[in-house]
């Protein structure tokens, strides 16, 4: 059987990481066609503070209806992420419009995830994302065959319950505008791709509340000795996660989607 090494790329917003993977047969990004002007419907816009990007996400017919019904997305679904540089001031800070959103600059790349019946069978179970494949393109439609995609599969793998689609809540229209407030214990605001404050102190049994004020989804994920603690659900703007800690200790965590975001809870 013919084998080839597929270089897999960082497609943040769909995925992230840099590793090589050898896969047999027909697996790989070259199965996906550049969407061009046939991207479908724009379903969300996200500002990425960490990489100073403005991003648009599009979905083809049937996928939005399926997500709103809480169902897996149908075979034939194509989700497209278009990445743009944010316009910046002379100091390199992103410029914003009257609503506080980034101003769109030059296009950088186009990332695509596509689902087809029978796709994905060539991948090992530890990275397979159902019937999904991933591809990255330059703005003019050239496939990035030197990119490194394995991280896409690894990043989406924990999200099997929502058909491996990190933006599923936005696709389903579950975007909230009112922020939840903490009724007790410590509160952490997620804004500008940071946890604020990034370290809080609480007592055993008290509740810590994280509130997402970003347009991008985030996920509270504990690390180190506490990595076995359950992740939060994906939090879209305005949603919150509440958690208490029975035992004293230091509980470090990251955003499961953007691991450069770090925080800690000290329980004493």
N, C-alpha and C positions, 0 to 999 in steps of 0.2 A: 504493500500500500504506500502510495506517495505521501511523504511527510514534508512539512515545511515549517520553518520557524516564523511565527507571527510576532512582529514587534508591536507592543501594546502601549497606548499613550495616555497621558493625563488628560482626561476629559472632565474637569471639575464642573459640577452641575449635572453631569451624568456620572462621573467617576474620577478616580485619582490613583496614581502610583506608577512605578517604572520597573517592570520585570519582563523577562522574555519567557514565552511559553511555546513548546512544540506541540502541534496538534495535527492529526491526520486528516486526510480526505478533503472535504469541501469547507471546513470551518474557516472563518476569517472575514475581515472587513471588506474584501473585494466583492462580496455577495451583495453589498448595499450600493445603490445608485445615488449619486448626488441629487438632492431634491430640487435644486434650482428654485423656480418660482412656485413649485407645487408642494409647498411646505404644509398646507392646510390652514387651520385656524390658530391665531395667536391666543394662547390661554393664560400666559402670565409673563411678567417682566420682573427681572431680579437685578439688584445692584450688588456687585461683589466688592466689598470694601477691601478685602485682603489682597486682591489682585487688580483693583481699580478697573473693573469691567462693568459694562452695561450688557445685559443678556435678555434675549427674547426666546421664548419657547413656544413651538407650534405643534399641533397634533392633527392627524388626518381624520377623515370622517369616521364616526362610530366610536372613537376612543373616549371622547368627552362624555357621551351618553352612557357608555359602559361604566366609566368611573363614577358618575353621579348615581348610578344604580348599585355601586359597590361591587361590581363584577370585574373579573380579569379583562384586560383589553383584548379585543378580537385579533385573530391572526390577520396580518396585513397592515397592522398599525405601524405608522412611522412617526416618531417623535424627533423633532429637530431643535437643536439649541444653536442659536446664532450669537457669537461672541463679538463684542465691540470694545474698543478702548473707550474708557470714560474720558471726556474732555477735562483737562486739568488747568489750574492756574499756574503762574510762574513758579510757585513753590512746590508744584506737583500734587496739589490737593484737588480731588475731583470737584468739578463745578456742578451745581445743582439747580433744578428748576424751581418754580414757585411752590411746588408740592414736596420739595426736598429730595427729589429723585435725580440720579445722575443724568448728565447730558450725554447723548450718544455721540461717539466719535467714529473713527475708522474701524471697519470690520477686520477681525483678526482671523477667525476660523469658524467652521461649521461642524458641529458634532451631531451624529445621528444614531439612534437606536431603533432597530426594526425587528418586528416579530413575524415569523412565518412558520406554518405547520411543518414539523420535521427538522427545523433548525435546532442547533445546540447539541445534537446527539453525540457529536465528536468530542465534546468537552468532558473532563472528569467531573464527578459529582460535586467535588469540593469547590468548584468555581462556576459550574453551569448555572445560567440564569434562565431556566425554562427554554423557550424558543427564541430568545433574544440574541441579536448580534449587535456589535458596535462598530462605528467607522468615524474617522475624522478627515475633513477635507479642508483645503485651502479656500480662500474666498472665491477663487476662479473655478472651483470644482475638482481640483486634482486630489486624488486619494493620497493621504499621508501614510505611505506604506512603511515608513521608518518610525512611525509613532509606536507607543508602547501601551497596549490596551488591557493587559491582564488586570490592572487595578480597577478597571470599569466593572469587570465581573466580581472582583473581590469587594468593591464598595457597595454594589447593588445586592450582593448575595444575602445579607441579613434582612433584606426587605421583601422576602418572598410573599409575605402576607398581603402586600399591596402590589403583587405582580412584578416585583423587582424595580418598580418605577419610583424613584425618590420624589419626583414632583407630582405623584398621584394625588395628594391632598389638593394641590392647586388645580389639577386637571378636573377634580371632582367639584371644584368651586368652594372648597372649604377654606376660604380666606376670611379671617376675622378682623374687625377693625378696633374693637374695644379691648384694651388690655385688662387682664385679670389682676387683682391685687391680693397680696398675702394677708390672710386674716390673723396669722400668728407666726412666730418664728422669724426666720431671716428671708429676705427677698433678694433675688438676683435678676437684674435686667439684662437681656441679650439685645445688644444694639451695636451696629457698626462692626459686626463680626468679633465682638468681645463680650466677655462676661463682666458685669459690673455690679458690685465689686467682684474681683476674681478670687477672693477668699473671704468666706464668712465663718463666723463662730456661732455655734448653737449648743443646746443641751440635749442629752439623750431623750428621744421621744418627741422632740419638737419638730415642727414642719419647716422645711426649706422650700420655697416656691421660686421656680424659674419662669420668667415671662418673656416670650419672644416679641421684640419690637422691630425685628428686621423683616424685610420683604422675602428674604430667603428662608427656607425651612432649616431648623436645627434639631439636634438630638443629643440629650444628655447621656454620656457613655462613661462609666467608671473604669479606671485603669488600675494597673498594679495588682496589689493583693485584693482589691475590691472589684476586679474585672468581672466576677461572676454575678454581681448585682445586675438586675434587669435594666436594659436601656429604656429610656423614655420613649413614648410614641414620637413620631415626627411632629414637631411643633411649627405650625405656620404662624404668620403674624397675628398677634393677639392671643394665642393659645398659651397655656401654662402647664407646668409639670410640678406636682407636689410630692415630696418624699421626706420621710423621717428616718432617723438612724438610731437603732436601739443601743449600740455599744459605742463607748468613747473611741476616738481615733481620728486619723487624718484621711479623708476620703477625696482623692484626687480624681478629676474627670476632664474629659475633652468633649468637643462636639463630634459626634460620630460621623458627620458629613464633612467637617472642616477641622481636621485634627490639630491644626495650629492654634485653635482656640482652646485655652486651658483654664481650669479653675480648681478650687479646693474647698471642702467643707471640713472645718475642725469641730469635732464633737467632744465636749468636755463638761 
